[in-house]
Amino acid sequence: MNRKLILVSALFTAVIGAVIGLAAARMHHGRFASSLYRDLGRKYMGVGVATGLLVGAGQESIRQLKQQRDAEEAKALQRKTQQPEIDVG
């Protein structure tokens, strides 16, 4: 598996997750003043980044494993069809 490609995919989806987290924090901009509700943007952004990293890395890993499996199945099918037939007679 190509670890660099997995890392790049994870980083891109982490950035997307951060943007979604910031957007969710802006939409949630509520009327509460408790310390729990302060810096929601950073908290939501952190959750978005973590989720993006996991989803991106998982998706790319699955895509690469599927490609590898498909190549192995094609090679096995090719070997199976290239076997010479035996004449019975």
Secondary structure, DSSP 8 states (H G I E B T S, - for coil): --HHHHHHHHHHHHHHHHHHHHHHHHHT--S--SGGGTTHHHHHHHHHHHHHHHHHHHHHHHHHHHHHHHHHHHHHHHHHHTS------
